[in-house]
Amino acid sequence: MLSTEYSLAGRVGERLGGGASSRASSGADELDRRAGAVKVKVQLLVSKWCPTCPQAEKIWTEAAQRVPMEFEILDVAERKGREVASRLRIRTVPAVVIDDVLKMVGAQPLADVLKVLGV
């Protein structure tokens, strides 16, 4: 099992519940202002035999470098991956679980991934 946690400054999205800013700010300012905010937990379920899983791993790893999150890549052939897949009745990989809810199946473009993360 591969497990990686990325801790980057700030988290943009509705999970923060922040109010509207009184001044216009750039994306970098927004990230700096929200540093230390709650991180989303993302689990990417993959398999060695899956032809699209490497592409999904690459895209989600890039997203994890841009957006603060607890990020894990779980192989469904290993215990933890099987447990998550069984609990959520996941039958297809790659599958993306965000905060213990199945959110996406298949490899998605980076823009769609960032949209799901609220960026």
N, C-alpha and C positions, 0 to 999 in steps of 0.2 A: 504494500500500500504506500502510495506517495501522499505525504501530508505536508502542506506548506501554509504558513500564515503570513499574510502581508499586512503590515501596519503602515499606512501612508496617511499623511495629514488630511483630516477632514472627511466627511461623508455627505455627498449631495443627494437629496431625495426627501420624499415625504416622511420617511422613518424618523426624521429629526424633529418635525413639528415646529420648526423655526418660523417666526413671523416675518413679514415683509421688511426689507431694509429701507431706511429712510434715504439712503444714497445709492446711486448706481455703483455696482462693483463688478470687477472682472471675475471670471471663473476662478482664477488663482486666489484672489482676495476672498472669495466665498469659501474655498477650501481651507485657507488659513484661518478664517474666522470660526469655522466649525471643527477645527482640530480637536481630537479627543472625543468626538461624537461616537455614538453606538455603532458598532460594526455589524454588518449583515453576515450571516453564516451561509456560505455557499459550498455545496458538495456536488462534484461532478462525478457521476457514475459512468464508468467505462469498462471495456473488456479488451483483452489482447487480440481477440479475433475480429473486433469491430473495425471496418475499414474507414469510418468517418471519425472515430474517437480521437486519433492524433490531431486532426484539424480542430476539433472542439477543445482539446487540451491546450493547444496553442492560443486560440482565441480567448478562452477563459483565463489563462495565465496572463495574457496581455491586459485583460480587463482588471485582474487582481493587482496589477502593477499601477493601474490608473485610479482605482477606487478602493478605499480601505474596506477590507473584508477578511473574515476568517475563511480561508479557501482550502478545500481538501479535494484531492483526486482519489476516488475509491474504485478499486477493481471489484467487480461483482463476483469474481472467482474467489475473493478473500472474505473472511468472516464479516468484517464491518460493512463492506459493500453489499454482501448478501443480506445482512440484517436490515439495512436501509431499503434495499430493493423489495424485500419481503414486506416490511412494515407499510410501505407506500404502494405496494402492488405494482411495481415498475417492471415491465417486461421488455423494454426497449432501451438500448444505449446508443449514443450518449444521452444521458438524462441529467437535468439540472434541478437540484433541490435547494431552495432558498428558505432558510428559517423553517426547516422541516416540512415544506410544502413543495410538491412537484410543480415546477414552473415551466420547464421547456424540455422538449425531446428533439434530438437531432442536433446537427452542427448549424449554428446560426451566425450570421455576419456580426462583426464587432459592434456595428451601430445598433443592431437589435439587442445585443447583450447589454450594452450601456443603457439603452432605453429601459429594459427590465429592471436595471439597478437604480433607475431614477436619475440618471445623468443626462 
